[in-house]
Each structure stands twice: as structure tokens, then as C-alpha cells.
């Protein structure tokens, strides 16, 4: 088994775990040191805990409480891949506390099966393997999905309070004004005086997107304006807009705008000068 650390923050880590074990490999009993919620993205395997044995397939969430023993085996196929999140207990408790009507119990099941509710989240998580900024938000969303699924009760979200609306409005203005800067979800939440999970949930409820998605849109908007107004090099525009590398900028620009940056520039009015004069 190969484990690669993708991202980490206060109270959580995200790992890309690839296992190449097969039917002839002997399984070993292991123990979860932290709360574990792992999204299965490829392959199948058997996961045995005190709750019994379950076959996990892509789209499922593996659940594990700290101190609990488990065993993974591959009786019928070789290999699997998971995006595994590990949470400190107090971090996980904080997420549960931000969810109305839910008290964080120990998991009553070994897993959550694939479902239409989990599919979009796991698809986002899979696509975000190489983006630490997105993984911070996804870690919280995965924790919330695991808690809600284990609780088994569907609840309507409370409308945000005026105080929360003001806090989110402040965060929106800050991100919009400083979109070239680097933000973390934990930092934005702390500035708003909210827990990260409550901040993320309320931000999405009010803005319709996550903080990272809003930041990305603001950066792309700024870059699109520069492409149309000026003749500056595309790489220079990408870096000044807050993108760490040109390939990421090109990929995301095409996905959102429907055209590559150069094609987008050529489809508009030709810039008058390198600086837009």
C-alpha cells in the first residue's frame, strides 16, 4: 500500500492511498488512530470491523472511529484507491456541533454505500486530488456527509441569521478585493468568528458557491478582463491573478469560460497596447 499526503490543516489530513493487494495477499488487523472517512474512488475491497464485513466499491465512504480495529482484504479482485481523510476527534466534534440537531456519536456502521447524495461530493474530491485549497473545503464536506449519513436523519437547513449574513458579506467583499491573495478556509472562518464547518455551510447557503469556488471565479474574471483589455503575456496575467502555474490557469479558464485563454483573447476586441492604454 502506498500513501501520499495531499494536504493538511489544523485537525485534518488528506491522503491518496493506492493498494495493490490481491486475493493471495494475507490481510492484517490494523487500528484507526484518528477518525477516518475515506472515499473509495477505484477498485473494490472487503472492510471488516466490529460492525461486520462489507464490500466497498467506488462511491462508498469508509468510516472508522479512533481506537477501533479493522481489516481490509481483496478476496475477489486486486487493488483499490481511496481519498482518505483523517480527523482529530475535537475537530470532528466541532463539525458535528455545527450541524443542527446532531450530536456526534460513534459510527454505527462501517461505511456509507454509494448514493446520488454522495456522488457529486466524491466526484469533486477525486478531481481535487492535486489542489490543497479545494481539499480543505472537501475535508469538511466529507466529515459532514459522514456524520449526517451515520445519523440517518434528514434535516432542513436553518435560514442564516442576520449576524451570519453580515459575516459572510464581509468575507465575500474581502475575497473579491484581494482575489490575488491566498486564503485558507480556516483563516476566513477565524476572521468571521465562526467554526470552519459552520462558515463553509453558511457561505454556500448565502453565496451559492464555496469560498474556494468564489475565489476561483473572481480570479478568472480578473484574468478575462486583462486578456480582453491588454496585450500582456498570458503567463503574467495568470500569475498576477493568483494562479500558481500556467497549466492550472489554462485548464480552469477553458472549463469555466469555454475557451482557452488565447482563443478568448482573439475572440474579442484587439487590445490597444500591452498595458491597455
N, C-alpha and C positions, 0 to 999 in steps of 0.2 A: 504494500500500500504506500502511495506517495501523497504526502500532504504539503500543500503550498499555501503559505499565508498570503491572503489577498489584501486585507485591510484590517485595521483595528482602531478601537476608540476606548473611551472610559467605560469599562464594564462589558465589552464585547469584542469578539474577533470573528473574522470570516475566512474560511479555508476552502480551497479547491482540493477535493480528495478523490484520487483515482485509485481504484483497487483492481488488481489483475488476477485475483484468486479464482480458482475454478473448482469443479467437483472433486478433484483429487487432493485438494489442499485441506489440511486439518484446521478446523475453526478453534479459536482460543477465547476463553471468557475474559472480558475486559470490564472496565468500570468507568462511568462518566464522572469526571472530576467537577464539571460545571453543568449548568443547564444546557442541553444540546437540542437544537432544532435543525435538521438537515433536509434540504430539498433534493430529492432524487432526480437527476437530470438524464442519466443514461443507465441502461442495464437493469437487471433485477437481482435481488438477493433476499435471503431469509434473515429476519431480525428477531432474535429470541430474548425476551425479558421475563420478569415475574408475571407479566400480563399474558404470556403465551407466545406462540410463534406466529409471525406474519410475513407474508411475501410482499416486498416493497418494489414498486415499479415507478417509472418516470411520472412525475406529477404528484407523488406522495410526499408527506412530511414525516420524517423520523423524529420521534420525541424521546427525550431522555432526561431524567432527573439526576441531580448530583448525588453521588454515592451509590447509584443503582448499577447493578451488574448487567451485562448484556453479552450476546454472542452474535456475530454475523457469519453467514456461511453461503456458499454458492453450490447448492446440490444439483441444480439443473442448468446452469449456464456459467460462463466465465466473465468476470469483470463487471464493474459499475462505476459510476461517477456521481458525486454529490457536492453540493454547495453547502458546507456545514457551518452553522453559526453557533458559537459558544458564548454563554452569558453568565456573568456573575449573578448570584442569587438576588442581591439587593437591586441590581439593575432590572432583573426580570420582575421583581416585586413592584418596582416603580411603574413599569409598563402596565401591569395588572391594575394598579391603583388608579391609573388614568383612564381606565375603561369602566364606564358606568355600570354599577350593579354586579361587578365581577370581583371576587376575592380569589387570589391566586392559590389554587390547590396544587397538590402534586398531580402529575399527569395520570389520568385514569385509563389511558390506553397507550400502546406502544407507538402509535402512528395515526396520521390522518390520511385517508385514502385520496386518490386523485379526484378532483371535483371541478366543476365550472367556476366555483368561487376561488379556488387556489390557482387555477391555470394562468390567469393574467399575471399574478404575482410571481409565480415561478418562472414564467417566460421573461419577465423583467429582470429577475435575479440572474438568470442564465446569461442574458445579454450584457449584464453589468459586471461580469467577472473581472474585467480589466479597468474598472472605474471606481476608485475608492470613494469618490463623492457620492455616487449613487448607492453604493453598498451601505453607507451609513444609514440612509433612509430605508433601504430594503431590510436591513437588520431589524429595525424597529417594526416594520410592517410584518415581517416574518414572525417576530415574537408575538405581536398582537393577534395574528392569524392562528398561531398555535394555541394561545390562551383562549381565544373565542371558540375555536374548534373543540378544544378539550372541555370547555364549559358546556357546549352543546345547546346554548340558548341564543336565539336571535333577538337583538335589541335594536330599537331605533336610536339614532344619534340625537343627543340633545342639541337644540339650537345654540350657537355660540353666544356667550354673554357680551354685553357692550364693552366690558373690560377686555375680553379676549379679542373682540373686533379691533379695538384700538391697538392692542399689542401686535396683531397681525398686520394691520395697516402700517405701523411703524416699520416692521420687518420688510414689508413689500417696498416701501419707499427707500429703505437703506439698500436693499439688493439692487433696485433699479438705478440708484445713484452711483453705486460702487460695483457695477457688474463685472468690472475687470479684476476685482479683488477675489481672493479665495475665502470662501465661507465654509464652516462646518455646521452641521445640524445642531450639535451640542452647543456651539458658540452662539448661534442665533437663538436657541431656546433659552440659554442662560441670560442673554441680553433682554429677552422678553419676560424673564421671571417665570418661566413655565418648564415643566418636565419635557424632555425631548419627545416622548411619545405623544403627550397632550398637544405640544406645539405642532408636530407633524400632522396629527389628525385634524386639528383646528385650522391649520394653514390650508390643507387640501379642501376642507369643508368650505372655507371662505373664498379661497382663490381659485379653486377648481383644479389646481396642479400642486405638485410638491415644491418645496423650496428649490431643490436642485433643478427641476424642470423649468421653474420660473426663471432661475438664473441663466440656464441654457438659452431660453427664448430671448432674454434680454441681450445676451452676448451675440446671438445670431442676428438680432435686429440691428444692433450697433454695427456689426460687420457688413450686413447687407447695405446699410446706408453708406458706409465708406466705399464699398465696391461700386456703388452707383455714382457717388459724388466725386470720387477721386481716382487717380491712376496709380495709387500706391501699390507696391507689391503685395500679392495675396498673403504671403507668409507673414509680412509685417502687420497686416491687418488682423490676421488670426491671433498672433501673439499679443498684440495690444488690446484685443477684445477679451483676453483672458484664457485662450486655449493654449494648452501646454505643448501641443505639437500639431503640425500641419495635417497629418493624415486623419487625426481625430476631427479636426475642424472640417476638412473636406467631406468626411463621411456623414457627420451630423448635419452639415449645411445641405447636402443633397437630400438627406432623409426628410428634413423639415421643409425646405424651400422647393424641392422637386427638381432642382438643377444644381450642377456643380458650380462652385464659385465663379470660375472663368466664364462659363456659359451664362450665368446670371448677369455678370457684368456686361457681356456683349449683347444681351437681350434688351438692355436699357439704353438711355442716352449716353453717348460717349463722354467721359469726364473731360473737363476743360483743361485741367492741369494736374500734376502729381499731388497737389495738396487741396484740390477742389476750388481754386480761385477762378 
